[in-house]
Amino acid sequence: MPELPEVETVTQSVKKHLMGKQFRSLDVNWQKTLHNFTISDFDSSIKNKVIKNVYRRAKYILLDLGEVLMGIHLRMTGKLYVVDSIDRSKKHISLYLAFGDKYLVFEDTRKFGRFYMFDGIDYLNSKLGIEPLTKDFSKNWILENTKKRNRQIKSLLLDQSFVCGIGNIYADEALWYARIHPLSISSQISGKKILKLHEGIVKVLSESIKKGGTTIRDYTYDFAYVGNYALNLNVFGKQGENCPRCEGLIFKTKVAQRGTHYCPKCQVKIS
């Protein structure tokens, strides 16, 4: 599933095309893609409304149309991009929206991606946690809020109501950076390591955005370039290889039903 850097990259990719534009039509090939609105709702609330902003909240791409927001969640295999014409030979286009002389296309092989219509940002804010690349995600915040919870740290990082946008890849990378075992209980981790985790989260997410995301899944964006942060991964997907820091053997296990990669030599579990 695309994580924060990938979603941010897609957001910026389509934003440059959409700002100030108006959708003039919506064609839907897979009806379930529209989660909580209909084509009739589109006609009355979205059609011909000026797109005032395009931004990301957690893993949602949000289009601000003034009175409503249109939200897009890519889920597992969603691809969102702008083209000059629709390629009818593509079998997995769930929907497309016409604007100006271009089209915003949503292509989704597994059909889990969804489009939403919201009255405003309040609903999402009530469900989602802190954004890890904002000033609110401070050292004091992470120290205080990890100590409040007695949860396995990897599971806690994946909880979108705690910190949003961090998924499997970047949780593993940030924990490796901080030398924290993924099964460590959050309240028992030293303050020094929690601060290192804070540094690691910001570092791996920021660097991945600069490089356009990992794109190690069935996932692409735009047509100008693809992400290459996968070249910088230290532990994710490296099971059976030697740790680049200590030469220990990297293991793979499951945490919160997710494949989890770590080095038991330098990420020692607190007993």
N, C-alpha and C positions, 0 to 999 in steps of 0.2 A: 504494500500500500504506500502511495506517496506520503512523505512526511513533510514537516514544515518547510525545509529548503526547497523541495520539489514543488510544493504548492505555491510558495512565494515566487519561484521562478516562472511558473505558469501564469500567475497573477500579473507579474510585470510584463510578460510576453504578450498577453492579450490586452492589457491596459493601454498600451501605446496605440492600438487600433480603435479602441472603443470610446475613449474619452470624448464627450461632447456629441456622440452619435446617438441615433434613435433606431430601435428595432422596428422594422416595418412588417415582419411576418415571422411565424414560428411553424415549422414542420416537424412533426413527431412520428418517428418510426417505431419506437418502443414506448408505449403509453405509461408504463410504470416509472419511467424516468421523471415524470412530473409527480413529485411526492405529495404536495398539498395544494396544488392549484390545477386549473384546467386551461384549455386554449381560450375559453370564454373569459376566464380571469386575466389571462395574458392580454387579450384584446382591450379589456376595460382598465387595467391597472399598469401595464408595462408598455404596450405598443405605443409608439410615437412619443414616449417620454424620454427626455434627455438624460443620458448616463452622466451623472455628475462626478462619480468617483468609482474606482475599482480597487479593492483592497482585500487583504487576507485577514481572517480571524480564525485562529487555530488551523484546521485543515479545510475550512470553507473559503471559497472565492466569492466575494460579495460585490454585487453591482448596485450602487446607490442610484435609484431613480427618483429621488425626492420623497414621495409619499410611501414608497415601498422599497424593500431590498430584494434582489433576486440572489439566492445563494446556490452555489454549485459545490457538490462534494464528489470528488473523483473516485473515491473508494479504491477498489483493487486495480482496475485496469482502465479507468477513465482517461481520455485524452481530449484536451480542449485546445483548439487552435483556430486561426483565422485563415481563410482561403479566398481566392478570387472567384472560384466556381466549385460546384459540388461534383465530386467524383462518384458517379452512380455505381461504379463497380465495387466500391467499398461496402461490404456486407454488414459492418458493425457500427454504422452511424446511427446513434439512438435519436438524435434530433439535430436540427440546425436552425439558426436565427439569421435572417437577412437584415443587413444594415448598410446604408449607402450602396456601394457597388461590391460589397464583400459579404462573407458569411462567417458566423461563429459556429464552429462544428464541435459537437460532442460525440466522440467515438468511444465505444465501450464494449469490449469483447465479452466480458462476463456479465454485463448488464446490472451491476450493483450500484453504479453511480446515480446520483439523484440531483434534481433541481428543486429549489424551494422558493416560496415567496413569504417574506416576513414583513410585518408592519414596521419594524425597526430592529435595532441591535439588542434591545433589552432581553429578548427571549434567549438569544445565544449567550449573552453575558451571564445569565442566570444559570446556565448549564456548564459553561466552560471555565477553566482555570486561568491562571495568570499566563501572560505571554512571556516566553523566556528571553526575548530579545528587546524587552522594554526596561525602562528604569525602575519599574515597579518590582521586577525580578531582581531584588537586591541581595547582597550577602546576608543582611539581617533577616530578610524574608525567608530565605532558604534555611538558615540556621534555626529560626523559630518554628517553621512549619514542618521540617523533617523531625524535629524533636517531639512535636505534638503527636506524631503518628507512630504506631508500632506495626509497621508493615514492611514486607520485603522491599528493598529499595528499587529493584527493577520494576516490580508491579506498581509501585507508587509513581515512578516516572512515566509509566504508560497510561496512568489514570488521567484522562483529559480534563477532569474536574479539578485536578491538582495543578498540573502544569500542562498547557495544551501544545499540541504540535509535535511532541517528541514521540517517535515510534520506535520500533524494534532496532533499527540500524543505529540510530544516534544514541539511544539509551545504552547499548552495548559499548559504543565508542567512548561515551562520556564516562561510564563506569570504569572502563579500562584506563582511561586518562587519569582518573582519580585513585586508581589502585583499590577499588572497592569491589568486593565480591557481590554478584547480583542478588544473592540470597540473604545478604546482611540485613538486619532489622534497622530501619531508619533511625529510630530513637537511640540506638546503641553505637552508631557511627560517630567517630570523633569529630569535633568541630573543625579541626584542621582538614580532615578528608572531605567534609561537607563543603568547605570553601573551595577545595580543589575540584569537587564535582561541579560547583557553580561555574568555576572557570572553564571546566571541560565542556559543559553544556553550551555555554556562549561561544566557545572556540569552535567546536565541531559544527554547530549550526551556521555560524557566520562564515566559516571557511567553505562550507558546502554551498551556501547561497552564492558566494563569489565564483564557484566553479560550476554552478548550474545544477546542483544536486548529484545524486549517485547514478540514476538511470540503470540500476542493476536489475530492475524488474521490467515487466512488460509495460514500458512507460516512456513516452517521449513528449516533447513540447516544441512548439514553433518549428521552423525548418532551417533556422540559421545555425544552430549548434546543439549539441546534447551535453548533458552534465558529465563531468569526469572526476567527481570526488571519490568514486569507487577506487581510483588509483591511490588514494590517501588512507583507505581503511586499514586499521591496525589489527582488528580482531574479528569483526563481523565477517562471517563466511570463510574464516581462516582455520577451521577446525582441522587438527592433524598437522598444522604447520607450527613453526617455532615462533614464539612471541618476539616481536622486534625489539623489545626492551630488555628482557631477561633471558631469552633463549628457551624458556619453559615451553611445554607443549600446550597448545590452545585446545580447549575442550568445548564441546557443544552439549547443552542440556536443554530442558524445558522449564521456563518460568512463566506463569500465567498463560499457559498453553502456547507460548511463543518460543521458537528456537532461540537459544541464548548462548552467546559465545564469550568465553573468558579465559584468562590464564590463572590457574590455581596457584602458581608459584609466586606471582606478584600481586594477585588479587585474593588475599587470604581471607577466608570467612571467619568472622568473629564468633568465638565459641561461647 
